[in-house]
């Protein structure tokens, strides 16, 4: 399959997929808000306006999301936080998908003892509660710069995907054209890169989309605990950590949370839609309808 | 069955030792140690004395060997902060976390299963669409934020339930048996509810997909042709087959459940493993930190072994 036309086909199907359209619109709006929002705002990200008069101000026209306990404008901080949260999550997922795909490809392609050893190690990684490990490492090495946070989130997020890729690789390498490529004298690296990777990339794309939402939520949680993005940097989680006093200013907890949920929801919807579009097997089994009907009726949100 | 169990336990032992080794070295290689906290009254000489006393001045491999010996004796090192062996500190916290996660896991599987099946049977109906949307929303909630909102709604805006802790801190000791039980229950509702809603969403999504795969199968058509009542076809024939992937999912979900429980414990000041871990991490109580990570993964591994055994029970094809 020509990959250029393949990508275009997927994109066309996505645009016709109603829930995917919503996901794409929300994500595009968020990226736009993250890029230009802070520039349009009357306040800067960490500006403490008037700690006496304006701390914990209720939502109003001049502060639609209210202010936090340091009198910072919450709307501005949500827009600034969007930059950090989206960037951190995207880069971390990029890293983890690369690691996971590489590990899974090698394990699945080489097979045998190497494979079973690699899988046992993976079982060990998979059984460590990720959140607990992250909290421990981030606290003990405190303060971890944002780059370190990205690397840690990426380095702990690839285990599931590498299993997926391994399974796909094992079935893909049985296909005749891999044997044909080998007969023609193609090197292992070439077979992996040119023939196997394109075959296993679809589930990786789906997993990556779902993972972005997941990592945004995770980063927010870590920052809420004070070990993620460091003060005064605004990320969607750190807005809670250093600005919240639930009983005095519920709006500081509410609005950044809505931003997080909307984003995670958008990525989950898009991920689900991508699975419909990219995985013909599941479409066939779960939705045995002609494609035109399918795009019109598959609106589970 | 017995051979499978033994093999799985061996495998688990290997995995546990890998996890222990990794977490021991990761945590020990952090800058500083339990005695490097700031306090002008503690002289460097005293710090060095403590380091020597607890073996922190030895080379890492020797510390590791000592740790392994201590673990073999069932103590898992010594907690400076709690002034007791790590095992004693854990013995209090583990049941509390198990209570919270156990209740939530049971509820979310029971509810998620029923919802998923009904959704699949009435696919694309009004119920299916509405509940799918609502559940996708819950699925997308970050754990801590879901908990914060539950707290805000039910303990602040409409204060019908206590905001935190496992029992009433002042009055619980003076309550009679029944009142004390109710007190416990009331404190359990909000954290368990938050964790259940968040977990259930994932369960029902998966159950729906699993049922949708099973329903078009030939054996379902055969069952219909035999004239079996519809509820029997759905709840016995189809569900039983659709349970197999669910059990796999149960195993895969446990780390996330435990991670979620950490945040829930934090928000509701639930004095379980999460709180213990947080305190230990803040105090650089290394042995205790290592132990919480290891215990967390042991819980996950035990859950996986149970899932494997359930597989055998549900799916006769694996029994051979």
Interface residues (C-beta under 8 A of the other chain):
Chain A: X120 X121 X123 X124 X126 X127 X128 X129 X130 X131 X132 X133 X135 X136 X137 X139 X140 X141 X160 X213 X217 X218 X220 X221 X224 X225 X240 X246 X247 X250 X253 X254 X257 X260 X261 X264 X265 X268 X269 X285 X286 X288 X297 X299 X300 X301
Chain B: X11 X14 X15 X18 X19 X22 X23 X26 X27 X30 X31 X32 X124 X128 X129 X132 X133 X136 X137 X139 X140 X141 X142 X143 X144 X145 X148 X149 X151 X152 X156 X209 X212 X213 X216 X252 X255 X258 X259 X262 X263 X266 X277 X278 X281 X282 X284 X289 X292 X293 X296 X297 X300 X301 X304
